[in-house]
Structures are given as structure tokens and as C-alpha cells.
Amino acid sequence: MPLSEHEQRMLDQIEQALYAEDPKFANTVRQTNPAVHYKRWIIKASVGFVIGIALLMSGAVLQQVIVGVIGFIVMLACLLWGLSGWRRVAGGEPAAAEGPDPKQPQQRRSQRPGMMNRFEERWRRRQEGNDR
């Protein structure tokens, strides 16, 4: 849904105020790509996975069960962390971030309006000049 002219002007004013107050932070935020963040996750998880393999092998060679178990746990945790980053880089965000479940019937969603629906309705009435 596109922003109204008023909302766009407000957003521009906020952006200008941010640049005036802290230009370094504003440039950092503007240039940051979320995919880069998740790629770093994948790299860190890969390094952790290799460390886990080293711990697992060390535990097997030294016949220390606890070291092997710790290595396995590190490998498993890093594998899950890396797969999570991989999924987000590939665009497979969790369904909760996408909004309401499309499989859920529209009828049920409209029967009990949630808090956000009430807020949106009140905002719409105010913008139209029909507030109580």
C-alpha cells in the first residue's frame, strides 16, 4: 500500500532529521543490506561447524567422550544456524513474518477483528474526517 502525500512528507522529515542528527549512523543504516548480514551468519556457522568437526575428531582420537559430545553439539548448533541464514538469504522467510496464513479462510479473519484492524479502522476514519 503506497504512502499518502502527508505520510511521505513526514517520512522525509524524519529522514532529514536523522541525517542532521547522526549522519554516520544514517549512512550505515541506508547502505546495510539484510542479505549481507545473513551471509555473515552462514560464514560464521561454517567456521563453527569446522570447529565442531575438529572437536569431535579430537574427542575420538583422545578417547574423551565429553569432548566428542561437545563437538557434536557445536556441529549441530552451527548447522541449524547456517541453514537458518541460508533460508533467509534465499528468500524463504518464516511464514509469521509474511502476515496472516493464506490457508486460513477469509471469513474467520473478518469475524473477530484484531487490535490492529481496530487501530487501522480508527486511523482510516480520522484521515477521512469522520472521527467521533
C-alpha positions in Angstrom: 0.0 0.0 0.0 1.6 3.3 -1.0 2.0 6.1 1.4 -0.2 9.2 1.3 1.5 12.5 0.5 1.3 13.6 4.1 2.9 10.3 5.3 5.6 10.6 2.7 6.4 14.2 3.8 6.5 13.1 7.4 8.9 10.2 6.5 11.1 12.6 4.5 11.2 15.0 7.5 12.2 12.2 9.8 14.9 11.0 7.4 16.3 14.6 7.1 16.3 14.9 10.9 18.1 11.6 11.2 20.8 12.8 8.7 21.2 16.1 10.6 21.4 14.4 14.0 23.7 11.5 13.2 24.9 11.3 9.5 27.3 8.4 10.2 24.5 6.2 11.6 22.1 7.2 8.8 24.6 6.2 6.1 25.3 2.9 7.8 21.6 2.1 8.0 20.9 3.2 4.5 23.7 1.1 3.0 23.1 -2.1 5.0 21.7 -5.0 3.1 20.0 -7.7 5.2 21.3 -10.4 2.8 24.9 -9.4 3.8 24.0 -9.9 7.5 22.7 -13.4 6.8 25.7 -14.3 4.6 27.9 -13.4 7.5 25.8 -15.8 9.6 26.5 -18.6 7.1 30.2 -17.9 7.1 30.4 -17.9 10.9 28.2 -21.0 11.1 30.6 -22.7 8.6 33.6 -21.9 10.7 31.8 -23.1 13.8 30.9 -26.4 12.0 34.5 -27.0 11.2 35.5 -26.3 14.8 32.8 -28.8 15.8 34.3 -31.4 13.5 37.7 -30.8 15.0 36.4 -31.2 18.5 34.5 -34.4 17.5 37.7 -35.9 15.9 39.8 -34.8 18.9 37.4 -36.5 21.2 37.6 -39.7 19.2 41.4 -39.6 19.0 41.9 -38.7 22.6 39.1 -41.1 23.7 37.4 -38.3 25.6 33.6 -38.8 25.2 32.7 -35.4 26.6 34.9 -33.6 24.0 33.3 -35.6 21.2 29.8 -34.8 22.5 30.6 -31.1 22.8 32.0 -31.2 19.2 28.8 -32.9 18.0 26.6 -30.3 19.8 28.7 -27.4 18.3 28.3 -29.0 14.8 24.6 -29.4 15.2 24.0 -25.9 16.5 26.2 -24.3 13.7 24.4 -26.4 11.1 21.0 -25.1 12.3 22.3 -21.6 12.5 23.8 -21.8 9.0 20.6 -23.3 7.5 18.5 -20.5 9.1 20.8 -17.9 7.5 20.7 -19.8 4.1 16.9 -19.9 4.2 16.7 -16.1 4.8 19.2 -15.3 2.1 17.3 -17.4 -0.3 14.1 -15.5 0.5 12.3 -18.2 2.5 11.4 -16.0 5.4 9.3 -17.7 8.1 5.6 -17.6 7.5 4.9 -15.5 10.6 6.8 -12.5 9.1 4.6 -12.6 5.9 1.4 -11.9 7.6 -1.8 -13.9 8.0 -1.9 -17.5 6.9 -3.3 -17.6 3.4 -4.8 -21.1 4.0 -7.0 -19.6 6.8 -10.4 -18.7 5.5 -11.0 -15.0 5.0 -14.4 -15.4 6.7 -12.8 -16.3 10.0 -10.3 -13.4 9.9 -13.1 -10.9 9.4 -15.4 -12.3 12.2 -13.1 -11.2 15.0 -11.2 -8.1 14.1 -7.9 -7.9 16.0 -6.4 -5.0 17.7 -4.5 -3.9 14.6 -7.7 -4.0 12.5 -9.4 -1.7 15.0 -6.5 0.7 15.0 -6.4 0.8 11.2 -10.2 1.4 11.1 -9.9 4.3 13.6 -6.9 5.7 11.7 -8.9 5.5 8.4 -11.9 7.3 10.0 -9.6 10.0 11.3 -8.0 10.6 7.9 -11.4 10.8 6.3 -12.5 13.3 8.9 -15.2 11.0 10.3 -13.7 10.6 13.8 -16.3 10.6 16.6 
